[in-house]
């Protein structure tokens, strides 16, 4: 199956009003784009009205901020924070994970007749790592566990197919990375983290833009994902193009704008805060609809 053509890349003749099907960019001034209403499903313990206390998600917060935003016409962005934590949470939803997450529901994902299978979707979003007190952040020394966004497997995913997971590795290589997960496959280290790919250098106080094409399918013949990224308006580069299963049969995957991590691999506690600013999340019909750098309202 052929991937999206290069004609999908933005250019001067692109329509100024492509179709956006859903947005989670904070322009509503609250969390309703993600939750529908209320704050119960905001997975951050400091958010008023959340149903996720410290015992479930650790000491975390998501704030609606007016600066910085990705575009001049943006009023708001979401700032995710996970704070110092001497004792990790004992969450039944994630072990010792500390998290500040927003996630879509099935209606916002655009299911048709109760499934995503067979659909082709375009997603785009922007993120930025703020320096803290003028210094780079300290991250848990994990190869693949400082997650910032993913297409997550749903509750009936027998093989835990998570086709897209973006995160930060800040050990010997300071990078933003891609990987996918599928319990049916094993990497050389014996784990289910697959196609680990560095996407861009880890830098602070600059915007990254991501555009993702995903064909929802249960086999390599029917599933595909292609990902482009740019840093600081430097031009998009295609970094991932895979014909792989993107879901389990009968499952209901969902998108997460996230910041979650855990204790250091050597067992030492977190004694630092991490932060990310996320903006311009859109689902649409083509590249031009979701390209965050186009700054379409």
C-alpha positions as CSV (number, residue, x, y, z in Angstrom):
1,X,0.0,0.0,0.0
2,X,1.5,3.3,-1.0
3,X,1.8,6.1,1.6
4,X,0.6,9.7,1.2
5,X,2.2,11.4,-1.8
6,X,4.5,14.3,-1.4
7,X,1.8,16.5,-3.0
8,X,0.2,16.5,0.5
9,X,3.1,18.7,1.7
10,X,2.1,22.4,2.3
11,X,2.7,24.8,-0.5
12,X,1.6,28.3,-1.6
13,X,-1.4,27.0,-3.5
14,X,-2.9,25.2,-0.6
15,X,-6.5,26.1,0.2
16,X,-6.9,28.6,3.1
17,X,-10.0,26.8,4.4
18,X,-9.5,23.0,4.5
19,X,-11.8,20.8,6.5
20,X,-10.9,20.4,10.2
21,X,-13.0,17.7,11.8
22,X,-12.0,18.1,15.4
23,X,-9.8,20.3,17.4
24,X,-8.3,20.3,20.9
25,X,-6.4,23.5,20.8
26,X,-7.8,25.1,24.0
27,X,-9.5,28.0,22.2
28,X,-12.7,27.1,24.0
29,X,-11.0,28.5,27.2
30,X,-11.5,25.3,29.1
31,X,-11.1,21.5,28.7
32,X,-14.4,20.9,27.0
33,X,-12.9,20.1,23.6
34,X,-11.4,17.0,25.2
35,X,-13.9,16.1,27.9
36,X,-17.2,17.2,26.4
37,X,-18.0,18.9,29.6
38,X,-16.5,19.2,33.1
39,X,-13.0,18.3,34.3
40,X,-13.5,14.8,35.6
41,X,-11.6,13.1,32.8
42,X,-8.6,15.5,33.0
43,X,-5.9,13.2,34.2
44,X,-4.0,15.8,36.4
45,X,-4.4,15.9,40.2
46,X,-4.1,19.7,40.6
47,X,-6.9,20.4,38.2
48,X,-10.1,21.4,40.0
49,X,-12.9,18.9,39.4
50,X,-10.6,16.1,38.2
51,X,-11.5,12.5,39.1
52,X,-7.7,11.6,39.2
53,X,-6.2,12.3,42.6
54,X,-2.5,12.1,43.5
55,X,-2.9,8.5,44.5
56,X,-3.8,7.7,40.8
57,X,-1.6,10.0,38.8
58,X,0.9,11.6,41.1
59,X,1.4,15.4,41.6
60,X,0.5,16.8,38.2
61,X,-1.2,19.7,36.6
62,X,-2.5,21.0,33.2
63,X,-2.9,24.7,32.9
64,X,-4.6,26.8,30.2
65,X,-2.0,29.5,29.3
66,X,-2.1,32.5,27.1
67,X,1.6,32.6,26.4
68,X,3.4,31.1,24.6
69,X,1.0,29.9,22.0
70,X,2.0,28.4,18.6
71,X,0.3,31.1,16.5
72,X,-0.4,34.8,16.7
73,X,-4.1,34.2,16.4
74,X,-4.1,31.6,19.2
75,X,-5.5,32.7,22.5
76,X,-4.6,29.6,24.6
77,X,-2.4,26.5,24.8
78,X,-2.2,23.7,27.4
79,X,0.8,23.5,29.7
80,X,1.3,20.0,31.2
81,X,3.4,19.6,34.3
82,X,4.5,16.7,36.4
83,X,6.1,17.8,39.7
84,X,8.7,16.5,42.0
85,X,7.6,13.2,43.6
86,X,9.6,11.4,46.2
87,X,7.2,8.5,46.2
88,X,5.6,7.4,43.0
89,X,1.8,6.8,42.8
90,X,0.5,3.3,43.0
91,X,-2.0,3.8,40.3
92,X,-4.1,0.8,39.1
93,X,-4.2,2.6,35.7
94,X,-0.4,2.9,35.4
95,X,1.7,1.5,38.2
96,X,4.2,4.1,39.4
97,X,3.4,6.5,36.5
98,X,3.1,10.2,37.1
99,X,1.0,11.8,34.4
100,X,-0.8,14.9,33.2
101,X,-2.9,13.8,30.2
102,X,-5.8,14.8,28.0
103,X,-7.5,12.1,25.9
104,X,-10.1,12.0,23.2
105,X,-13.4,10.1,23.6
106,X,-14.8,7.8,20.9
107,X,-16.9,10.6,19.3
108,X,-14.0,12.9,19.0
109,X,-11.9,10.2,17.3
110,X,-14.4,10.0,14.5
111,X,-15.5,6.4,14.7
112,X,-18.0,5.3,12.0
113,X,-20.4,2.5,12.9
114,X,-18.5,1.9,16.1
115,X,-15.0,1.5,14.6
116,X,-12.0,3.3,13.2
117,X,-11.1,0.3,11.0
118,X,-10.6,1.3,7.4
119,X,-10.5,5.0,8.0
120,X,-7.7,7.3,6.8
121,X,-7.1,10.2,9.2
122,X,-4.8,13.2,9.4
123,X,-3.7,14.6,12.7
124,X,-1.5,17.6,13.6
125,X,-0.2,19.3,16.7
126,X,2.6,21.5,18.1
127,X,4.6,21.2,21.3
128,X,7.3,23.1,23.1
129,X,9.6,22.3,26.0
130,X,10.0,25.4,28.2
131,X,13.3,25.9,30.0
132,X,12.7,26.0,33.8
133,X,14.3,29.0,35.6
134,X,16.5,29.5,32.5
135,X,17.9,26.0,32.5
136,X,17.2,22.7,30.6
137,X,14.9,20.3,32.2
138,X,16.0,17.1,33.9
139,X,14.3,14.0,32.6
140,X,14.0,10.4,33.9
141,X,16.9,8.5,32.5
142,X,14.7,6.2,30.4
143,X,15.2,5.1,26.8
144,X,11.6,5.2,26.0
145,X,9.4,6.4,28.9
146,X,9.0,10.2,28.9
147,X,5.8,10.2,26.8
148,X,4.4,13.4,25.3
149,X,1.7,12.1,22.9
150,X,0.3,8.8,21.6
151,X,-2.4,7.0,19.7
152,X,-3.2,4.7,22.5
153,X,-4.7,1.2,22.4
154,X,-8.2,1.0,23.8
155,X,-9.6,-1.3,26.6
156,X,-10.3,-4.3,24.3
157,X,-6.9,-4.3,22.6
158,X,-5.8,-7.9,23.1
159,X,-2.2,-7.2,21.8
160,X,-1.9,-3.6,23.2
161,X,-1.4,-2.1,19.8
162,X,-0.3,1.5,20.3
163,X,0.8,2.5,16.8
164,X,2.2,5.9,17.7
165,X,4.1,7.0,20.8
166,X,6.2,10.2,21.0
167,X,8.5,10.9,23.9
168,X,11.8,12.3,25.2
169,X,15.1,10.5,25.7
170,X,17.6,12.5,27.6
171,X,20.4,10.0,28.4
172,X,23.3,9.8,26.0
173,X,21.1,11.0,23.1
174,X,19.0,14.1,23.7
175,X,16.2,13.5,21.3
176,X,12.4,13.5,20.7
177,X,11.6,9.9,19.6
178,X,9.0,7.8,17.9
179,X,8.1,4.2,18.7
180,X,5.1,1.9,18.5
181,X,4.0,-1.1,20.6
182,X,2.6,-4.4,19.7
183,X,2.7,-7.5,22.0
184,X,2.9,-9.8,19.1
185,X,6.4,-8.5,18.2
186,X,9.6,-8.3,20.1
187,X,12.6,-6.1,19.7
188,X,16.3,-7.3,20.1
189,X,16.1,-6.5,23.8
190,X,13.1,-8.7,24.3
191,X,10.5,-5.9,24.7
192,X,7.5,-4.9,22.6
193,X,8.8,-1.3,21.9
194,X,9.2,-1.3,18.1
195,X,10.7,1.0,15.4
196,X,12.3,3.3,17.9
197,X,13.3,6.3,15.7
198,X,14.9,9.6,16.7
199,X,12.7,12.5,15.3
200,X,14.6,15.6,16.3
201,X,17.1,17.0,18.8
202,X,15.8,17.9,22.2
203,X,15.8,21.7,22.4
204,X,14.1,24.2,24.6
205,X,11.8,27.2,24.0
206,X,11.2,26.3,20.3
207,X,8.1,24.9,18.7
208,X,8.0,21.4,17.1
209,X,5.2,20.7,14.6
210,X,4.0,17.2,13.8
211,X,1.7,16.0,11.1
212,X,0.5,12.3,11.2
213,X,-1.3,10.3,8.6
214,X,-2.8,7.1,9.9
215,X,-4.8,4.3,8.1
216,X,-6.6,2.3,10.7
217,X,-6.1,-1.4,10.0
218,X,-5.5,-4.7,11.8
219,X,-2.7,-6.1,9.5
220,X,0.4,-4.7,7.7
221,X,-1.7,-4.8,4.5
222,X,-4.4,-2.6,5.8
223,X,-2.7,-0.3,8.4
224,X,-0.2,2.5,7.7
225,X,1.3,5.4,9.5
226,X,3.4,8.3,8.2
227,X,4.8,11.1,10.3
228,X,6.4,14.4,9.5
229,X,8.1,16.8,11.9
230,X,9.6,20.2,11.8
231,X,11.4,22.3,14.4
232,X,11.3,26.1,14.6
233,X,9.6,26.4,11.2
234,X,12.6,24.7,9.6
235,X,10.6,22.7,7.1
236,X,8.9,19.3,7.4
237,X,10.9,16.1,7.2
238,X,9.2,12.7,6.8
239,X,10.7,10.5,9.6
240,X,8.3,7.5,9.8
241,X,6.6,5.6,7.1
242,X,5.4,2.1,8.1
243,X,2.9,-0.5,6.8
244,X,2.0,-2.0,10.2
245,X,-1.1,-2.9,12.2
246,X,-2.5,0.3,13.7
247,X,-5.2,-1.3,15.8
248,X,-6.6,-4.6,17.2
249,X,-9.8,-5.9,15.7
250,X,-12.8,-4.5,17.7
251,X,-10.6,-2.0,19.6
252,X,-11.3,1.7,20.1
253,X,-8.0,3.6,20.0
254,X,-7.7,7.2,21.2
255,X,-5.3,10.1,21.0
256,X,-3.6,11.5,24.0
257,X,-1.9,14.8,24.5
258,X,0.3,13.8,27.4
259,X,3.2,14.2,29.7
260,X,3.9,11.1,31.7
261,X,6.9,9.4,33.2
262,X,8.0,7.6,36.3
263,X,10.9,7.1,38.7
264,X,14.4,6.7,37.4
265,X,15.3,3.2,36.1
266,X,17.8,2.8,39.0
267,X,14.9,3.2,41.5
268,X,15.9,6.7,42.7
269,X,13.0,9.1,43.1
270,X,12.0,12.0,40.9
271,X,13.3,15.2,42.5
272,X,12.5,17.5,39.5
273,X,9.6,19.0,37.5
274,X,8.9,18.4,33.8
275,X,6.8,20.6,31.6
276,X,5.6,20.7,28.0
277,X,3.3,23.2,26.2
278,X,1.0,21.7,23.6
279,X,-1.2,23.6,21.1
280,X,-3.0,23.4,17.8
281,X,-4.2,19.7,18.0
282,X,-6.4,19.0,15.0
283,X,-7.9,16.1,13.2
284,X,-8.8,16.7,9.5
285,X,-9.1,15.4,6.0
286,X,-5.6,16.2,4.7
287,X,-2.2,17.6,5.5
288,X,-3.2,21.2,4.9
289,X,-6.1,20.9,7.3
290,X,-4.0,19.9,10.3
291,X,-0.7,21.6,9.6
292,X,-0.2,23.6,12.8
293,X,2.3,26.0,11.3
294,X,-0.4,27.3,8.9
295,X,-2.1,28.9,11.9
296,X,-5.5,28.5,10.5
297,X,-8.3,29.5,12.9
